[in-house]
Amino acid sequence: MPNFLKTPQKKADGTSKKVKPAKSRVKKAKPPKAKEKKTPKNKKAFIFLTAILVVAVTGSAAAITLLTLAKTGTSDENEPEAPAYYFSKKEELSSVTKVLGPRDFEKLDSLSSEQEESQTSGEAEPTNTGESYKYFHAADVSADLNSYKTYLEEEKNFIDVTKNSQEEKPSSHEEKLEIYQLAGPSADSGSYLCITLKEEEDGYTVTAYKGDQPWNMYIKEIWNQQKKELAEADESSQTSNTIEEAEKSVSSQEQQKLGLPEPTNSYQYIASPGIAKIDGINYYTVRTYKRQADSTLIYIATYLSDYSTGDVAFQYDEVTGEATPLP
């Protein structure tokens, strides 16, 4: 087979043209692409549902918080305020919460006819149904009742008329519960104030109402009732001294003997219900009052007048029961 020789081409100027050897083209191998990991469809669904649940829970918590705050604000606004006084402020008779401090309470409905009957002494009917409050969660119910009773007796000149007010004998269950009935002067000259303190199974109640007769008349009627009972209990006792004579006997004493800062004729003397017995001798308890410019009476002291002779020999502390001999 004949050999063909490739003659080099000549340029126009007669020189031969160099022929470049053909380069072999080598394709560079491309690195394999990293395959993206595909998330399984069920995992995507789980993540999606989780996100929805988180949003829902967060939204619910926010809504509950807002509702709770709104409800709290509403309850504070609607929460009843404890009374500072019983009756009107004119009577200046501080309530349990004002005397003893904050207490959980609720205002009860008007007194029922049965309650009115049980809390009336029989001499005078209440002029209205009054007001009644129940107090809860007291640390010591008995301490509360006695502390408020002391306030009424020592600061507001009330007297304990519990025995006079209870016409029927209480049941065995009621005997275990404390109950006190007290009466005192009113700023209204035509009436008197009544307070009933009663222990309950889960707290205690305070009931306030007014009697429809002057305080002085009420005192004398109760005293006459007690005097009658005393006479029936001791028929053999011969008494020549009356309640009016006992008051007169105390008022006729010298100012120095009674220890009064002003002349004895500047005071008013009222025999209060109750008999004090010392060494077997019965005494009238005669209270001394000072009348103010507004006609109210301020309690000063109590003296004992001999039930039979009228002699005035003791000053008497009605709270402690202590009798101090007069000079």
C-alpha positions as CSV (number, residue, x, y, z in Angstrom):
1,M,0.0,0.0,0.0
2,P,1.5,3.3,-1.0
3,N,2.6,5.8,1.7
4,F,1.2,9.2,1.5
5,L,3.4,11.9,2.9
6,K,1.9,15.1,4.0
7,T,3.7,18.0,2.5
8,P,4.0,21.0,4.8
9,Q,2.1,24.0,3.6
10,K,4.1,27.0,2.7
11,K,3.3,30.5,3.6
12,A,3.1,33.3,1.2
13,D,6.7,34.3,2.0
14,G,7.9,30.8,1.2
15,T,8.4,29.5,4.7
16,S,6.7,26.3,5.8
17,K,3.8,26.4,8.3
18,K,4.2,24.4,11.5
19,V,1.5,22.0,12.1
20,K,0.6,21.6,15.8
21,P,0.0,18.2,17.0
22,A,-3.6,17.5,17.9
23,K,-4.2,17.6,21.7
24,S,-6.0,14.7,23.1
25,R,-9.1,15.9,25.0
26,V,-9.5,14.1,28.3
27,K,-12.8,14.7,30.1
28,K,-12.4,15.4,33.8
29,A,-14.5,13.2,35.9
30,K,-17.0,15.3,37.9
31,P,-17.3,14.4,41.6
32,P,-20.6,12.7,42.3
33,K,-23.3,15.0,43.7
34,A,-24.2,14.5,47.3
35,K,-27.7,13.2,47.4
36,E,-30.0,15.2,49.6
37,K,-31.6,13.3,52.4
38,K,-35.3,13.3,52.0
39,T,-37.5,13.5,55.1
40,P,-40.0,10.8,55.3
41,K,-43.6,12.0,54.7
42,N,-44.8,10.6,58.1
43,K,-42.0,12.6,59.9
44,K,-43.0,15.8,58.1
45,A,-46.6,15.2,59.2
46,F,-45.5,14.7,62.8
47,I,-43.5,18.0,62.8
48,F,-46.4,19.9,61.3
49,L,-48.9,18.5,63.9
50,T,-46.4,19.3,66.7
51,A,-46.1,22.9,65.6
52,I,-49.9,23.3,65.4
53,L,-50.2,21.8,69.0
54,V,-47.6,24.2,70.4
55,V,-49.4,27.2,68.9
56,A,-52.8,25.9,70.2
57,V,-51.5,25.3,73.7
58,T,-49.8,28.7,73.8
59,G,-52.9,30.5,72.6
60,S,-55.1,28.6,75.2
61,A,-52.7,29.5,78.0
62,A,-52.8,33.2,77.1
63,A,-56.6,33.1,76.8
64,I,-56.9,31.5,80.2
65,T,-54.5,34.0,81.8
66,L,-56.5,36.9,80.4
67,L,-59.8,35.4,81.5
68,T,-58.4,34.7,85.0
69,L,-57.1,38.3,85.3
70,A,-60.5,39.7,84.2
71,K,-62.3,37.4,86.6
72,T,-60.1,38.4,89.5
73,G,-60.6,42.0,88.8
74,T,-64.4,41.5,88.7
75,S,-64.5,39.6,91.9
76,D,-62.5,42.2,93.8
77,E,-64.9,44.9,92.5
78,N,-68.0,42.9,93.5
79,E,-66.7,41.6,96.8
80,P,-69.0,43.0,99.6
81,E,-67.4,45.3,102.1
82,A,-67.7,44.4,105.8
83,P,-69.8,46.9,107.8
84,A,-67.8,49.3,110.0
85,Y,-70.8,50.0,112.2
86,Y,-74.0,48.2,113.2
87,F,-77.2,50.3,112.9
88,S,-76.3,53.8,111.6
89,K,-73.0,55.5,112.1
90,K,-74.9,57.9,114.4
91,E,-75.0,55.1,117.0
92,E,-71.2,54.7,116.8
93,L,-71.5,51.0,117.6
94,S,-68.4,49.5,115.9
95,S,-68.8,46.1,114.2
96,V,-66.8,42.9,114.8
97,T,-64.4,43.6,112.0
98,K,-63.7,47.1,113.2
99,V,-63.1,45.9,116.8
100,L,-61.4,42.6,116.2
101,G,-60.0,42.9,112.7
102,P,-60.9,41.4,109.3
103,R,-63.1,38.4,109.3
104,D,-64.7,36.3,106.5
105,F,-68.5,37.1,106.6
106,E,-71.8,37.1,104.8
107,K,-74.9,39.2,105.4
108,L,-77.9,37.1,106.3
109,D,-81.5,37.7,105.3
110,S,-83.8,39.7,107.6
111,L,-84.7,38.0,110.9
112,S,-87.4,35.4,110.7
113,S,-90.3,35.6,113.1
114,E,-88.9,32.7,115.0
115,Q,-85.6,34.5,115.5
116,E,-87.3,37.7,116.6
117,E,-89.4,35.8,119.1
118,S,-86.3,34.0,120.6
119,Q,-84.3,37.2,120.8
120,T,-87.0,39.4,122.5
121,S,-87.2,39.6,126.2
122,G,-91.0,39.9,126.2
123,E,-91.2,43.4,127.5
124,A,-90.6,45.2,124.2
125,E,-90.8,44.1,120.6
126,P,-88.1,45.1,118.1
127,T,-89.0,48.0,116.0
128,N,-87.5,46.4,112.8
129,T,-86.2,43.1,111.5
130,G,-82.7,44.4,112.2
131,E,-79.5,43.2,110.5
132,S,-77.6,39.9,110.9
133,Y,-74.1,38.9,109.9
134,K,-72.4,35.5,110.0
135,Y,-68.6,35.3,110.5
136,F,-66.5,32.4,109.4
137,H,-63.1,30.8,109.9
138,A,-62.4,32.5,113.3
139,A,-59.3,31.0,115.0
140,D,-61.2,31.0,118.3
141,V,-65.0,31.6,118.2
142,S,-65.3,31.9,122.0
143,A,-62.5,34.4,122.1
144,D,-64.2,36.5,119.4
145,L,-67.6,36.4,121.2
146,N,-66.2,37.3,124.6
147,S,-63.9,40.1,123.2
148,Y,-66.8,41.7,121.4
149,K,-69.0,41.3,124.5
150,T,-66.4,43.0,126.6
151,Y,-66.3,45.9,124.1
152,L,-70.1,46.3,124.4
153,E,-70.1,46.2,128.2
154,E,-67.0,48.3,128.9
155,E,-67.0,50.9,126.1
156,K,-70.7,51.1,125.0
157,N,-72.4,50.6,128.4
158,F,-74.3,47.5,127.4
159,I,-75.6,45.0,129.9
160,D,-76.0,41.3,129.6
161,V,-79.7,40.3,129.5
162,T,-79.2,36.7,128.3
163,K,-81.1,35.1,131.2
164,N,-84.0,37.6,130.9
165,S,-84.3,37.1,127.2
166,Q,-84.4,33.3,127.2
167,E,-87.9,32.3,128.2
168,E,-87.6,28.7,127.1
169,K,-84.9,26.3,128.2
170,P,-82.4,25.7,125.4
171,S,-82.0,22.2,124.1
172,S,-79.0,20.0,125.2
173,H,-77.3,20.8,121.9
174,E,-77.8,24.6,122.2
175,E,-76.5,24.5,125.8
176,K,-73.1,23.6,124.4
177,L,-73.0,26.6,122.2
178,E,-72.3,30.1,123.5
179,I,-75.1,32.7,123.2
180,Y,-75.2,36.2,124.6
181,Q,-77.9,38.9,124.4
182,L,-77.0,42.4,125.4
183,A,-78.9,45.7,125.5
184,G,-77.6,49.2,125.6
185,P,-78.6,52.9,125.2
186,S,-79.4,54.4,121.8
187,A,-78.7,57.8,120.4
188,D,-82.5,57.8,119.8
189,S,-84.2,58.6,123.1
190,G,-87.2,56.6,122.2
191,S,-85.5,53.2,121.7
192,Y,-82.6,51.0,122.9
193,L,-80.1,48.8,121.1
194,C,-80.0,45.0,121.2
195,I,-77.1,42.8,120.1
196,T,-77.2,39.0,120.0
197,L,-74.0,37.0,119.8
198,K,-74.5,33.3,118.9
199,E,-72.0,30.5,118.3
200,E,-72.7,28.3,115.2
201,E,-71.2,25.1,114.0
202,D,-69.1,26.8,111.5
203,G,-68.6,30.3,113.0
204,Y,-70.9,32.7,114.8
205,T,-73.6,35.3,114.1
206,V,-74.1,38.9,115.2
207,T,-77.6,40.2,115.1
208,A,-78.5,43.9,115.7
209,Y,-81.9,45.4,116.2
210,K,-83.7,48.1,118.1
211,G,-86.3,48.0,120.9
212,D,-89.2,50.4,120.7
213,Q,-89.1,52.0,124.2
214,P,-86.7,54.3,126.0
215,W,-83.7,52.7,127.5
216,N,-84.6,53.7,131.1
217,M,-88.0,52.1,130.9
218,Y,-86.6,48.9,129.4
219,I,-84.1,48.7,132.3
220,K,-86.8,49.1,134.9
221,E,-89.1,46.5,133.3
222,I,-86.3,43.9,133.2
223,W,-85.4,44.7,136.8
224,N,-89.0,44.3,137.9
225,Q,-89.2,41.0,136.2
226,Q,-86.0,39.8,138.0
227,K,-87.2,41.2,141.3
228,K,-90.4,39.2,140.9
229,E,-88.5,36.0,140.2
230,L,-86.3,36.7,143.2
231,A,-89.3,37.1,145.5
232,E,-90.8,33.9,144.2
233,A,-87.5,32.1,144.9
234,D,-87.3,33.4,148.4
235,E,-90.7,34.0,149.8
236,S,-89.4,34.3,153.3
237,S,-87.3,37.4,152.4
238,Q,-88.9,40.6,153.8
239,T,-87.8,43.6,151.7
240,S,-88.6,47.1,152.7
241,N,-86.3,48.7,150.1
242,T,-87.5,49.2,146.5
243,I,-85.5,49.8,143.3
244,E,-86.4,53.5,143.5
245,E,-85.2,53.7,147.1
246,A,-81.9,52.0,146.1
247,E,-81.3,54.7,143.4
248,K,-82.2,57.4,145.9
249,S,-79.9,55.8,148.5
250,V,-76.9,55.9,146.2
251,S,-77.6,59.5,145.0
252,S,-77.8,60.7,148.6
253,Q,-74.2,59.6,149.4
254,E,-71.4,62.1,149.7
255,Q,-69.3,62.8,146.6
256,Q,-66.1,61.8,148.5
257,K,-67.5,58.5,149.6
258,L,-68.5,57.5,146.0
259,G,-65.2,58.8,144.6
260,L,-66.9,60.9,141.9
261,P,-65.2,63.9,140.3
262,E,-68.3,66.0,140.4
263,P,-71.2,66.5,142.9
264,T,-73.5,63.5,143.3
265,N,-76.5,65.5,142.1
266,S,-74.9,66.1,138.7
267,Y,-75.3,62.4,137.9
268,Q,-78.2,60.1,137.0
269,Y,-78.6,56.8,138.9
270,I,-80.3,53.7,137.4
271,A,-80.6,50.3,139.0
272,S,-79.6,47.7,136.5
273,P,-80.9,44.2,136.2
274,G,-79.1,41.7,138.4
275,I,-78.5,40.9,142.1
276,A,-75.0,40.7,143.6
277,K,-74.6,38.4,146.6
278,I,-71.7,39.1,149.0
279,D,-71.4,37.0,152.2
280,G,-74.9,35.8,151.8
281,I,-76.4,39.3,151.5
282,N,-78.3,40.5,148.3
283,Y,-77.5,43.9,146.8
284,Y,-79.1,46.1,144.2
285,T,-76.6,47.1,141.4
286,V,-77.1,50.8,140.8
287,R,-75.3,52.3,137.8
288,T,-74.2,55.9,137.8
289,Y,-74.3,57.9,134.5
290,K,-73.3,61.4,133.3
291,R,-75.7,63.0,130.9
292,Q,-74.0,64.7,128.0
293,A,-75.1,67.8,126.0
294,D,-76.7,65.6,123.3
295,S,-78.7,63.8,126.1
296,T,-76.8,60.6,125.8
297,L,-75.7,58.9,129.0
298,I,-72.0,58.0,129.7
299,Y,-71.5,55.2,132.2
300,I,-69.3,56.1,135.2
301,A,-69.5,53.4,137.9
302,T,-71.7,50.8,139.7
303,Y,-72.5,50.8,143.4
304,L,-74.2,48.1,145.6
305,S,-77.2,49.0,147.7
306,D,-78.3,46.5,150.4
307,Y,-81.4,44.7,149.2
308,S,-83.1,45.0,152.6
309,T,-81.6,48.1,154.3
310,G,-80.6,50.3,151.4
311,D,-77.1,50.8,152.8
312,V,-74.4,51.6,150.2
313,A,-71.2,49.8,151.1
314,F,-69.5,48.7,147.9
315,Q,-68.4,49.9,144.5
316,Y,-68.9,47.0,142.0
317,D,-67.1,45.9,138.9
318,E,-69.7,44.2,136.7
319,V,-67.1,42.6,134.4
320,T,-64.9,41.0,137.1
321,G,-67.5,40.7,139.8
322,E,-65.1,42.4,142.3
323,A,-66.7,44.5,145.1
324,T,-64.6,47.2,146.6
325,P,-65.6,48.5,150.1
326,L,-66.4,52.2,150.2
327,P,-64.7,54.4,152.9
